[in-house]
Amino acid sequence: MNDIPPIKAAASPVGMRPPAVPEETGGDEARQARTTASAPADSVDISEMGQLLSTLDVGSDIRVDKVAEIREAIANGTYVTEAKINYTVSRLMEELKATEET
């Protein structure tokens, strides 16, 4: 039991780094390899809606406030009327025709 070295109670001076422990030795490349090997990889999952939104023209004239208002009305069941459906279908057809011409 006498072969265990004593614990040093003296603190290292301010600004001085304590001696390197074995896992810290080996230089920057070895330290980088250990960090990379033990760190989990980052990942991102983009929803189908996010993928669809990323295809929109950044310079388009989409009014975010109006879209939010319409989404809320749809969720509440107060948006769908015959006139709105007809208007939406006609605008969609115009956009599709314009897309086919280009």
A tleap script that builds the chain and sets N, CA, C and O, in Angstrom:
source leaprc.protein.ff14SB
mol = sequence {
  NMET ASN ASP ILE PRO PRO ILE LYS ALA ALA
  ALA SER PRO VAL GLY MET ARG PRO PRO ALA
  VAL PRO GLU GLU THR GLY GLY ASP GLU ALA
  ARG GLN ALA ARG THR THR ALA SER ALA PRO
  ALA ASP SER VAL ASP ILE SER GLU MET GLY
  GLN LEU LEU SER THR LEU ASP VAL GLY SER
  ASP ILE ARG VAL ASP LYS VAL ALA GLU ILE
  ARG GLU ALA ILE ALA ASN GLY THR TYR VAL
  THR GLU ALA LYS ILE ASN TYR THR VAL SER
  ARG LEU MET GLU GLU LEU LYS ALA THR GLU
  GLU CTHR
}
set mol.1.N position { 0.797 -1.175 0.000 }
set mol.1.CA position { 0.000 0.000 0.000 }
set mol.1.C position { 0.852 1.256 0.000 }
set mol.1.O position { 0.347 2.338 -0.302 }
set mol.2.N position { 2.087 1.145 0.319 }
set mol.2.CA position { 2.986 2.281 0.360 }
set mol.2.C position { 3.457 2.711 -1.022 }
set mol.2.O position { 4.142 3.728 -1.132 }
set mol.3.N position { 3.118 1.977 -2.084 }
set mol.3.CA position { 3.572 2.332 -3.411 }
set mol.3.C position { 2.689 3.383 -4.091 }
set mol.3.O position { 2.962 3.759 -5.231 }
set mol.4.N position { 1.637 3.867 -3.416 }
set mol.4.CA position { 0.774 4.924 -3.955 }
set mol.4.C position { 1.427 6.267 -3.638 }
set mol.4.O position { 1.706 6.557 -2.475 }
set mol.5.N position { 1.679 7.104 -4.678 }
set mol.5.CA position { 2.334 8.389 -4.421 }
set mol.5.C position { 1.384 9.339 -3.701 }
set mol.5.O position { 0.169 9.228 -3.858 }
set mol.6.N position { 1.915 10.267 -2.918 }
set mol.6.CA position { 1.065 11.208 -2.194 }
set mol.6.C position { 0.427 12.208 -3.151 }
set mol.6.O position { 0.963 12.495 -4.221 }
set mol.7.N position { -0.743 12.740 -2.740 }
set mol.7.CA position { -1.445 13.756 -3.528 }
set mol.7.C position { -0.815 15.098 -3.222 }
set mol.7.O position { -0.627 15.453 -2.058 }
set mol.8.N position { -0.485 15.849 -4.271 }
set mol.8.CA position { 0.119 17.160 -4.072 }
set mol.8.C position { -0.994 18.170 -3.842 }
set mol.8.O position { -1.897 18.296 -4.669 }
set mol.9.N position { -0.939 18.881 -2.739 }
set mol.9.CA position { -1.973 19.854 -2.404 }
set mol.9.C position { -1.638 21.239 -2.914 }
set mol.9.O position { -2.508 22.110 -2.902 }
set mol.10.N position { -0.443 21.476 -3.352 }
set mol.10.CA position { -0.044 22.814 -3.792 }
set mol.10.C position { -0.726 23.144 -5.104 }
set mol.10.O position { -0.733 22.333 -6.031 }
set mol.11.N position { -1.302 24.336 -5.182 }
set mol.11.CA position { -1.950 24.801 -6.399 }
set mol.11.C position { -0.906 25.363 -7.338 }
set mol.11.O position { 0.118 25.884 -6.896 }
set mol.12.N position { -1.158 25.262 -8.628 }
set mol.12.CA position { -0.223 25.827 -9.593 }
set mol.12.C position { -0.398 27.340 -9.634 }
set mol.12.O position { -1.499 27.833 -9.390 }
set mol.13.N position { 0.665 28.090 -9.938 }
set mol.13.CA position { 0.578 29.545 -9.990 }
set mol.13.C position { -0.457 29.999 -11.009 }
set mol.13.O position { -0.750 29.279 -11.964 }
set mol.14.N position { -1.006 31.183 -10.809 }
set mol.14.CA position { -2.033 31.735 -11.697 }
set mol.14.C position { -1.467 31.838 -13.107 }
set mol.14.O position { -0.348 32.313 -13.301 }
set mol.15.N position { -2.239 31.393 -14.085 }
set mol.15.CA position { -1.824 31.458 -15.480 }
set mol.15.C position { -0.972 30.295 -15.920 }
set mol.15.O position { -0.682 30.166 -17.109 }
set mol.16.N position { -0.566 29.455 -15.012 }
set mol.16.CA position { 0.265 28.311 -15.368 }
set mol.16.C position { -0.625 27.099 -15.569 }
set mol.16.O position { -1.529 26.844 -14.774 }
set mol.17.N position { -0.371 26.364 -16.618 }
set mol.17.CA position { -1.148 25.155 -16.905 }
set mol.17.C position { -0.536 23.986 -16.153 }
set mol.17.O position { 0.687 23.846 -16.135 }
set mol.18.N position { -1.353 23.145 -15.530 }
set mol.18.CA position { -0.813 21.969 -14.853 }
set mol.18.C position { -0.163 21.030 -15.862 }
set mol.18.O position { -0.443 21.133 -17.056 }
set mol.19.N position { 0.681 20.135 -15.422 }
set mol.19.CA position { 1.337 19.207 -16.345 }
set mol.19.C position { 0.310 18.408 -17.141 }
set mol.19.O position { -0.775 18.097 -16.650 }
set mol.20.N position { 0.673 18.087 -18.365 }
set mol.20.CA position { -0.234 17.354 -19.252 }
set mol.20.C position { -0.460 15.952 -18.729 }
set mol.20.O position { 0.466 15.280 -18.274 }
set mol.21.N position { -1.708 15.524 -18.804 }
set mol.21.CA position { -2.031 14.149 -18.468 }
set mol.21.C position { -1.870 13.324 -19.732 }
set mol.21.O position { -1.891 13.887 -20.827 }
set mol.22.N position { -1.709 12.017 -19.626 }
set mol.22.CA position { -1.405 11.208 -20.819 }
set mol.22.C position { -2.340 11.435 -21.993 }
set mol.22.O position { -1.872 11.441 -23.131 }
set mol.23.N position { -3.648 11.623 -21.776 }
set mol.23.CA position { -4.545 11.776 -22.916 }
set mol.23.C position { -4.404 13.127 -23.599 }
set mol.23.O position { -4.936 13.320 -24.692 }
set mol.24.N position { -3.692 14.075 -22.973 }
set mol.24.CA position { -3.487 15.385 -23.589 }
set mol.24.C position { -2.179 15.440 -24.363 }
set mol.24.O position { -1.924 16.434 -25.044 }
set mol.25.N position { -1.361 14.435 -24.287 }
set mol.25.CA position { -0.078 14.452 -24.972 }
set mol.25.C position { -0.249 14.023 -26.413 }
set mol.25.O position { -1.266 13.436 -26.784 }
set mol.26.N position { 0.750 14.320 -27.216 }
set mol.26.CA position { 0.712 13.856 -28.599 }
set mol.26.C position { 0.596 14.990 -29.590 }
set mol.26.O position { 0.530 14.722 -30.790 }
set mol.27.N position { 0.567 16.218 -29.175 }
set mol.27.CA position { 0.536 17.339 -30.100 }
set mol.27.C position { -0.850 17.650 -30.605 }
set mol.27.O position { -1.827 16.989 -30.253 }
set mol.28.N position { -0.917 18.683 -31.449 }
set mol.28.CA position { -2.199 19.166 -31.968 }
set mol.28.C position { -2.913 18.140 -32.833 }
set mol.28.O position { -4.135 18.008 -32.751 }
set mol.29.N position { -2.169 17.410 -33.664 }
set mol.29.CA position { -2.817 16.431 -34.546 }
set mol.29.C position { -3.465 15.309 -33.746 }
set mol.29.O position { -4.580 14.889 -34.056 }
set mol.30.N position { -2.785 14.827 -32.733 }
set mol.30.CA position { -3.351 13.756 -31.907 }
set mol.30.C position { -4.555 14.270 -31.135 }
set mol.30.O position { -5.559 13.569 -31.011 }
set mol.31.N position { -4.464 15.489 -30.617 }
set mol.31.CA position { -5.583 16.076 -29.876 }
set mol.31.C position { -6.790 16.261 -30.801 }
set mol.31.O position { -7.922 15.981 -30.405 }
set mol.32.N position { -6.554 16.727 -32.026 }
set mol.32.CA position { -7.631 16.903 -33.005 }
set mol.32.C position { -8.275 15.564 -33.342 }
set mol.32.O position { -9.498 15.479 -33.458 }
set mol.33.N position { -7.472 14.520 -33.500 }
set mol.33.CA position { -8.008 13.196 -33.816 }
set mol.33.C position { -8.888 12.687 -32.690 }
set mol.33.O position { -9.950 12.118 -32.941 }
set mol.34.N position { -8.452 12.890 -31.434 }
set mol.34.CA position { -9.274 12.452 -30.300 }
set mol.34.C position { -10.576 13.227 -30.246 }
set mol.34.O position { -11.634 12.645 -30.001 }
set mol.35.N position { -10.513 14.542 -30.473 }
set mol.35.CA position { -11.715 15.375 -30.423 }
set mol.35.C position { -12.685 14.966 -31.521 }
set mol.35.O position { -13.884 14.836 -31.275 }
set mol.36.N position { -12.175 14.764 -32.727 }
set mol.36.CA position { -13.019 14.387 -33.854 }
set mol.36.C position { -13.624 13.014 -33.647 }
set mol.36.O position { -14.798 12.805 -33.954 }
set mol.37.N position { -12.852 12.081 -33.136 }
set mol.37.CA position { -13.333 10.720 -32.962 }
set mol.37.C position { -14.416 10.636 -31.891 }
set mol.37.O position { -15.326 9.814 -31.999 }
set mol.38.N position { -14.330 11.474 -30.864 }
set mol.38.CA position { -15.287 11.360 -29.778 }
set mol.38.C position { -16.494 12.274 -29.938 }
set mol.38.O position { -17.507 12.063 -29.272 }
set mol.39.N position { -16.417 13.275 -30.794 }
set mol.39.CA position { -17.527 14.218 -30.957 }
set mol.39.C position { -18.581 13.624 -31.891 }
set mol.39.O position { -18.242 13.082 -32.943 }
set mol.40.N position { -19.855 13.724 -31.513 }
set mol.40.CA position { -20.909 13.219 -32.402 }
set mol.40.C position { -21.048 14.129 -33.622 }
set mol.40.O position { -20.788 15.329 -33.540 }
set mol.41.N position { -21.448 13.567 -34.721 }
set mol.41.CA position { -21.624 14.344 -35.949 }
set mol.41.C position { -22.917 15.137 -35.876 }
set mol.41.O position { -23.922 14.656 -35.353 }
set mol.42.N position { -22.888 16.355 -36.403 }
set mol.42.CA position { -24.095 17.170 -36.480 }
set mol.42.C position { -24.933 16.707 -37.654 }
set mol.42.O position { -24.405 16.242 -38.664 }
set mol.43.N position { -26.248 16.837 -37.513 }
set mol.43.CA position { -27.122 16.499 -38.623 }
set mol.43.C position { -28.337 17.406 -38.585 }
set mol.43.O position { -28.724 17.914 -37.533 }
set mol.44.N position { -28.927 17.597 -39.753 }
set mol.44.CA position { -30.106 18.453 -39.882 }
set mol.44.C position { -31.127 17.712 -40.714 }
set mol.44.O position { -30.799 17.161 -41.765 }
set mol.45.N position { -32.365 17.695 -40.249 }
set mol.45.CA position { -33.460 17.131 -41.017 }
set mol.45.C position { -34.358 18.271 -41.451 }
set mol.45.O position { -34.854 19.028 -40.616 }
set mol.46.N position { -34.569 18.400 -42.755 }
set mol.46.CA position { -35.418 19.460 -43.281 }
set mol.46.C position { -36.757 18.842 -43.657 }
set mol.46.O position { -36.817 17.872 -44.413 }
set mol.47.N position { -37.827 19.414 -43.120 }
set mol.47.CA position { -39.153 18.874 -43.378 }
set mol.47.C position { -39.527 19.055 -44.848 }
set mol.47.O position { -38.898 19.815 -45.584 }
set mol.48.N position { -40.556 18.343 -45.242 }
set mol.48.CA position { -41.041 18.452 -46.616 }
set mol.48.C position { -41.473 19.894 -46.898 }
set mol.48.O position { -41.236 20.414 -47.988 }
set mol.49.N position { -42.109 20.536 -45.909 }
set mol.49.CA position { -42.538 21.929 -46.077 }
set mol.49.C position { -41.320 22.835 -46.236 }
set mol.49.O position { -41.328 23.744 -47.066 }
set mol.50.N position { -40.290 22.596 -45.456 }
set mol.50.CA position { -39.066 23.393 -45.563 }
set mol.50.C position { -38.417 23.239 -46.916 }
set mol.50.O position { -37.926 24.216 -47.481 }
set mol.51.N position { -38.406 22.031 -47.446 }
set mol.51.CA position { -37.850 21.796 -48.775 }
set mol.51.C position { -38.665 22.523 -49.830 }
set mol.51.O position { -38.107 23.104 -50.760 }
set mol.52.N position { -39.976 22.491 -49.689 }
set mol.52.CA position { -40.846 23.187 -50.634 }
set mol.52.C position { -40.613 24.693 -50.564 }
set mol.52.O position { -40.525 25.362 -51.593 }
set mol.53.N position { -40.516 25.218 -49.356 }
set mol.53.CA position { -40.303 26.654 -49.199 }
set mol.53.C position { -38.951 27.087 -49.757 }
set mol.53.O position { -38.815 28.215 -50.230 }
set mol.54.N position { -37.961 26.219 -49.710 }
set mol.54.CA position { -36.648 26.586 -50.226 }
set mol.54.C position { -36.647 26.727 -51.742 }
set mol.54.O position { -35.718 27.314 -52.296 }
set mol.55.N position { -37.661 26.204 -52.429 }
set mol.55.CA position { -37.733 26.331 -53.880 }
set mol.55.C position { -38.367 27.638 -54.316 }
set mol.55.O position { -38.335 27.976 -55.500 }
set mol.56.N position { -38.946 28.383 -53.373 }
set mol.56.CA position { -39.576 29.650 -53.726 }
set mol.56.C position { -38.549 30.685 -54.135 }
set mol.56.O position { -37.407 30.661 -53.674 }
set mol.57.N position { -38.951 31.574 -54.985 }
set mol.57.CA position { -38.093 32.667 -55.421 }
set mol.57.C position { -37.893 33.627 -54.259 }
set mol.57.O position { -38.861 34.126 -53.686 }
set mol.58.N position { -36.639 33.884 -53.914 }
set mol.58.CA position { -36.334 34.749 -52.773 }
set mol.58.C position { -36.876 36.158 -53.003 }
set mol.58.O position { -37.294 36.824 -52.057 }
set mol.59.N position { -36.871 36.603 -54.229 }
set mol.59.CA position { -37.344 37.950 -54.538 }
set mol.59.C position { -38.836 38.021 -54.786 }
set mol.59.O position { -39.323 39.048 -55.258 }
set mol.60.N position { -39.579 36.970 -54.486 }
set mol.60.CA position { -41.016 36.977 -54.755 }
set mol.60.C position { -41.735 37.929 -53.817 }
set mol.60.O position { -41.187 38.361 -52.803 }
set mol.61.N position { -42.943 38.242 -54.164 }
set mol.61.CA position { -43.717 39.207 -53.384 }
set mol.61.C position { -44.697 38.521 -52.422 }
set mol.61.O position { -45.840 38.956 -52.284 }
set mol.62.N position { -44.251 37.458 -51.766 }
set mol.62.CA position { -45.094 36.750 -50.804 }
set mol.62.C position { -45.244 37.607 -49.555 }
set mol.62.O position { -44.257 38.074 -48.987 }
set mol.63.N position { -46.475 37.806 -49.142 }
set mol.63.CA position { -46.755 38.589 -47.942 }
set mol.63.C position { -46.953 37.621 -46.781 }
set mol.63.O position { -48.005 36.996 -46.643 }
set mol.64.N position { -45.937 37.514 -45.965 }
set mol.64.CA position { -45.916 36.547 -44.875 }
set mol.64.C position { -47.081 36.779 -43.916 }
set mol.64.O position { -47.687 35.820 -43.438 }
set mol.65.N position { -47.394 38.024 -43.634 }
set mol.65.CA position { -48.496 38.321 -42.715 }
set mol.65.C position { -49.831 37.840 -43.275 }
set mol.65.O position { -50.672 37.329 -42.535 }
set mol.66.N position { -50.022 38.004 -44.576 }
set mol.66.CA position { -51.270 37.571 -45.214 }
set mol.66.C position { -51.352 36.045 -45.232 }
set mol.66.O position { -52.422 35.476 -45.016 }
set mol.67.N position { -50.230 35.389 -45.487 }
set mol.67.CA position { -50.201 33.924 -45.487 }
set mol.67.C position { -50.558 33.396 -44.098 }
set mol.67.O position { -51.323 32.438 -43.977 }
set mol.68.N position { -50.014 34.008 -43.059 }
set mol.68.CA position { -50.310 33.585 -41.686 }
set mol.68.C position { -51.788 33.781 -41.375 }
set mol.68.O position { -52.416 32.936 -40.736 }
set mol.69.N position { -52.336 34.900 -41.832 }
set mol.69.CA position { -53.764 35.181 -41.603 }
set mol.69.C position { -54.643 34.132 -42.289 }
set mol.69.O position { -55.620 33.661 -41.707 }
set mol.70.N position { -54.304 33.779 -43.495 }
set mol.70.CA position { -55.085 32.787 -44.246 }
set mol.70.C position { -54.940 31.399 -43.616 }
set mol.70.O position { -55.917 30.657 -43.513 }
set mol.71.N position { -53.723 31.051 -43.197 }
set mol.71.CA position { -53.542 29.755 -42.533 }
set mol.71.C position { -54.398 29.650 -41.280 }
set mol.71.O position { -54.999 28.610 -41.012 }
set mol.72.N position { -54.449 30.728 -40.521 }
set mol.72.CA position { -55.261 30.728 -39.301 }
set mol.72.C position { -56.740 30.567 -39.639 }
set mol.72.O position { -57.451 29.821 -38.966 }
set mol.73.N position { -57.207 31.260 -40.676 }
set mol.73.CA position { -58.613 31.150 -41.084 }
set mol.73.C position { -58.928 29.730 -41.551 }
set mol.73.O position { -60.001 29.201 -41.262 }
set mol.74.N position { -58.006 29.127 -42.262 }
set mol.74.CA position { -58.219 27.742 -42.715 }
set mol.74.C position { -58.296 26.809 -41.518 }
set mol.74.O position { -59.164 25.938 -41.457 }
set mol.75.N position { -57.377 26.994 -40.553 }
set mol.75.CA position { -57.367 26.147 -39.358 }
set mol.75.C position { -58.653 26.307 -38.557 }
set mol.75.O position { -59.142 25.345 -37.966 }
set mol.76.N position { -59.201 27.519 -38.536 }
set mol.76.CA position { -60.442 27.770 -37.799 }
set mol.76.C position { -61.684 27.355 -38.571 }
set mol.76.O position { -62.783 27.329 -38.017 }
set mol.77.N position { -61.515 27.028 -39.852 }
set mol.77.CA position { -62.666 26.642 -40.668 }
set mol.77.C position { -63.464 27.821 -41.194 }
set mol.77.O position { -64.606 27.649 -41.620 }
set mol.78.N position { -62.886 29.019 -41.172 }
set mol.78.CA position { -63.614 30.212 -41.631 }
set mol.78.C position { -63.132 30.726 -42.978 }
set mol.78.O position { -63.625 31.753 -43.443 }
set mol.79.N position { -62.210 30.067 -43.605 }
set mol.79.CA position { -61.637 30.584 -44.855 }
set mol.79.C position { -62.369 30.105 -46.100 }
set mol.79.O position { -62.608 30.897 -47.011 }
set mol.80.N position { -62.721 28.853 -46.158 }
set mol.80.CA position { -63.230 28.244 -47.379 }
set mol.80.C position { -64.631 28.746 -47.709 }
set mol.80.O position { -65.596 28.500 -46.986 }
set mol.81.N position { -64.704 29.460 -48.829 }
set mol.81.CA position { -65.993 29.869 -49.395 }
set mol.81.C position { -65.931 29.576 -50.892 }
set mol.81.O position { -64.843 29.427 -51.448 }
set mol.82.N position { -67.058 29.495 -51.530 }
set mol.82.CA position { -67.099 29.199 -52.973 }
set mol.82.C position { -66.364 30.280 -53.771 }
set mol.82.O position { -65.626 29.966 -54.705 }
set mol.83.N position { -66.561 31.535 -53.411 }
set mol.83.CA position { -65.907 32.631 -54.137 }
set mol.83.C position { -64.377 32.553 -53.990 }
set mol.83.O position { -63.653 32.760 -54.964 }
set mol.84.N position { -63.897 32.261 -52.804 }
set mol.84.CA position { -62.455 32.169 -52.583 }
set mol.84.C position { -61.861 30.983 -53.328 }
set mol.84.O position { -60.756 31.072 -53.864 }
set mol.85.N position { -62.580 29.889 -53.361 }
set mol.85.CA position { -62.101 28.717 -54.087 }
set mol.85.C position { -61.987 29.037 -55.580 }
set mol.85.O position { -60.975 28.728 -56.209 }
set mol.86.N position { -63.015 29.648 -56.134 }
set mol.86.CA position { -62.995 29.997 -57.559 }
set mol.86.C position { -61.855 30.975 -57.870 }
set mol.86.O position { -61.149 30.809 -58.865 }
set mol.87.N position { -61.679 31.971 -57.038 }
set mol.87.CA position { -60.611 32.949 -57.239 }
set mol.87.C position { -59.241 32.269 -57.162 }
set mol.87.O position { -58.368 32.529 -57.990 }
set mol.88.N position { -59.060 31.412 -56.180 }
set mol.88.CA position { -57.789 30.720 -56.005 }
set mol.88.C position { -57.487 29.817 -57.191 }
set mol.88.O position { -56.354 29.783 -57.670 }
set mol.89.N position { -58.476 29.094 -57.664 }
set mol.89.CA position { -58.282 28.211 -58.809 }
set mol.89.C position { -57.928 29.022 -60.049 }
set mol.89.O position { -57.037 28.630 -60.803 }
set mol.90.N position { -58.603 30.139 -60.275 }
set mol.90.CA position { -58.292 30.949 -61.460 }
set mol.90.C position { -56.876 31.523 -61.387 }
set mol.90.O position { -56.175 31.552 -62.398 }
set mol.91.N position { -56.445 31.980 -60.210 }
set mol.91.CA position { -55.079 32.495 -60.059 }
set mol.91.C position { -54.050 31.386 -60.244 }
set mol.91.O position { -53.004 31.605 -60.854 }
set mol.92.N position { -54.337 30.213 -59.727 }
set mol.92.CA position { -53.438 29.083 -59.889 }
set mol.92.C position { -53.300 28.714 -61.361 }
set mol.92.O position { -52.197 28.438 -61.833 }
set mol.93.N position { -54.402 28.708 -62.078 }
set mol.93.CA position { -54.363 28.396 -63.512 }
set mol.93.C position { -53.547 29.434 -64.269 }
set mol.93.O position { -52.787 29.085 -65.172 }
set mol.94.N position { -53.695 30.705 -63.912 }
set mol.94.CA position { -52.901 31.763 -64.551 }
set mol.94.C position { -51.409 31.529 -64.312 }
set mol.94.O position { -50.602 31.653 -65.234 }
set mol.95.N position { -51.050 31.194 -63.087 }
set mol.95.CA position { -49.646 30.954 -62.760 }
set mol.95.C position { -49.102 29.736 -63.507 }
set mol.95.O position { -47.971 29.761 -63.993 }
set mol.96.N position { -49.888 28.690 -63.598 }
set mol.96.CA position { -49.451 27.491 -64.313 }
set mol.96.C position { -49.269 27.765 -65.806 }
set mol.96.O position { -48.321 27.272 -66.418 }
set mol.97.N position { -50.164 28.538 -66.384 }
set mol.97.CA position { -50.043 28.899 -67.800 }
set mol.97.C position { -48.793 29.738 -68.019 }
set mol.97.O position { -48.072 29.533 -68.996 }
set mol.98.N position { -48.533 30.672 -67.126 }
set mol.98.CA position { -47.352 31.523 -67.250 }
set mol.98.C position { -46.072 30.697 -67.114 }
set mol.98.O position { -45.076 30.981 -67.779 }
set mol.99.N position { -46.098 29.690 -66.264 }
set mol.99.CA position { -44.948 28.822 -66.081 }
set mol.99.C position { -44.683 27.977 -67.325 }
set mol.99.O position { -43.530 27.747 -67.690 }
set mol.100.N position { -45.755 27.516 -67.975 }
set mol.100.CA position { -45.624 26.699 -69.186 }
set mol.100.C position { -45.065 27.511 -70.346 }
set mol.100.O position { -44.362 26.966 -71.197 }
set mol.101.N position { -45.365 28.805 -70.394 }
set mol.101.CA position { -44.925 29.661 -71.500 }
set mol.101.C position { -43.442 29.979 -71.399 }
set mol.101.O position { -42.815 30.302 -72.407 }
set mol.102.N position { -42.875 29.895 -70.219 }
set mol.102.CA position { -41.448 30.247 -70.064 }
set mol.102.C position { -40.544 29.084 -70.240 }
set mol.102.O position { -39.326 29.228 -70.139 }
savepdb mol mol.pdb
quit
